[in-house]
């Protein structure tokens, strides 16, 4: 089974960074992706539509977010879709869907980002490409691997399969 999200969009708010006792860091921020307007075959105009995604970045990617990402930054993100539940102050069960980032690449002009343009995780795993979406250069990618996630977030049942496509 595959659970992979690839997003290109603009950061909607400055990242919120939290540190834990064991010096682990996590960053949370929103990312807006926009589908441009278009006309259907029968001439109907479909308006532009923006989707907002909650992004979660751990460890090195959280530190990247702290140092280089701010509201308006254009990003390429690869990650996994995760849904979690919690009880609000009134005891009502709520659900939150998030993209847990494995790869973050800064896009746009270098002056917009005040630093290097690509940041992958520390795992070294190289996923196979099945999409024509823009791909960050493999040599500059910063990634977080599932082996680096805190135990309370990991639901890994074993190593990921290497697919031939």
C-alpha positions in Angstrom: 0.0 0.0 0.0 1.1 3.5 -0.7 0.4 6.6 1.4 2.1 9.6 -0.3 1.2 13.2 -0.8 3.1 15.6 -3.0 2.3 19.3 -2.6 3.5 22.5 -4.1 2.1 25.6 -2.4 2.6 28.7 -0.3 2.9 28.7 3.5 -0.2 30.3 5.1 1.3 31.2 8.5 4.7 31.2 10.2 5.6 27.7 11.6 4.9 27.0 15.2 7.9 25.2 16.7 7.8 23.0 19.8 10.7 21.3 21.5 10.4 18.2 23.8 12.5 17.2 26.8 14.6 14.9 24.6 15.5 17.8 22.3 13.1 16.6 19.6 11.5 19.4 17.6 8.2 19.5 15.7 6.9 22.3 13.4 3.3 22.9 12.4 2.2 25.2 9.7 -0.4 25.5 6.9 0.2 25.2 3.2 -2.2 26.5 0.5 -2.4 24.7 -2.8 -4.4 26.3 -5.6 -6.1 24.7 -8.6 -6.4 27.3 -11.4 -9.7 28.2 -13.0 -10.5 26.5 -16.3 -13.3 26.0 -18.8 -15.0 22.6 -19.3 -15.7 21.3 -22.8 -19.1 22.8 -22.8 -17.7 26.2 -21.9 -18.6 26.2 -18.2 -16.1 28.2 -16.1 -14.8 26.4 -13.1 -13.3 28.9 -10.6 -10.0 28.8 -8.9 -10.0 26.7 -5.7 -7.6 26.8 -2.8 -7.1 23.9 -0.4 -5.4 24.3 3.0 -3.2 21.5 4.3 -1.9 21.1 7.9 1.8 20.3 7.7 3.8 18.5 10.5 7.6 18.4 10.3 9.8 16.6 12.8 13.5 16.8 13.8 15.8 18.3 11.1 12.8 19.5 9.0 11.4 21.3 12.1 14.7 23.1 12.5 14.6 23.9 8.8 11.1 25.4 9.2 12.2 27.4 12.2 15.2 28.9 10.3 14.0 29.3 6.7 10.2 29.0 6.4 7.8 31.9 6.9 4.4 33.0 5.8 4.4 33.2 2.0 7.3 30.9 1.4 6.7 28.6 -1.6 7.4 24.9 -0.8 7.6 21.5 -2.4 6.6 18.9 0.2 6.4 15.1 0.1 4.9 13.3 3.0 2.3 10.9 4.4 -1.4 11.7 5.1 -2.2 11.0 8.7 -5.5 11.5 10.5 -5.6 11.7 14.3 -8.5 12.2 16.7 -8.7 14.0 20.0 -11.4 15.2 22.5 -12.0 18.9 22.6 -12.7 20.9 25.8 -16.3 19.8 25.8 -15.5 16.1 25.3 -16.5 16.1 21.6 -14.3 13.8 19.4 -12.6 15.9 16.7 -10.4 14.7 13.8 -7.4 16.4 12.2 -5.9 15.4 8.9 -2.2 16.3 8.5 0.6 15.8 6.0 3.7 14.5 7.9 6.6 15.8 5.8 9.3 13.5 4.7 10.8 16.0 2.2 10.7 19.8 2.1 12.2 21.9 -0.7 12.2 25.6 -0.7 11.1 27.0 -4.1 11.2 30.5 -5.6 14.1 32.9 -5.8 17.0 32.4 -3.4 16.5 35.8 -1.9 13.0 34.8 -0.9 14.4 32.0 1.2 17.5 33.5 2.7 19.4 30.2 2.3 19.9 26.9 0.5 17.0 25.8 -1.6 16.5 22.1 -0.8 16.2 20.2 2.5 15.4 16.5 2.7 15.3 14.2 5.7 18.1 12.3 7.4 17.0 8.7 6.4 18.6 8.4 3.0 15.7 6.4 1.6 15.1 7.2 -2.1 11.4 6.6 -3.1 10.6 5.6 -6.7 9.0 8.3 -8.8 5.5 7.5 -10.2 4.5 11.1 -11.0 5.4 13.9 -13.4 5.2 16.3 -10.5 8.4 18.4 -10.0 11.0 16.5 -8.1 13.7 18.0 -5.9 17.3 17.1 -6.9 18.2 13.9 -5.1 21.6 15.2 -4.0 20.1 18.1 -2.1 17.0 16.5 -0.6 16.3 16.6 3.1 14.1 13.8 4.4 12.7 12.4 7.6 12.4 8.6 7.7 9.9 6.6 9.7 12.8 5.2 11.8 13.3 8.8 13.1 9.7 9.3 14.2 9.0 9.2 17.9 7.6 5.9 19.1 4.1 7.3 19.9 3.7 8.4 16.2 5.0 5.3 14.5 2.5 2.8 13.2 5.0 1.0 10.9 4.5 -2.7 10.5 7.8 -3.2 8.7 9.9 -1.8 5.9 8.3 -0.2 2.9 8.3 -2.2 -0.3 10.5 -1.0 -3.1 8.1 -0.8 -6.1 9.6 -1.2 -9.6 7.6 1.8 -11.0 
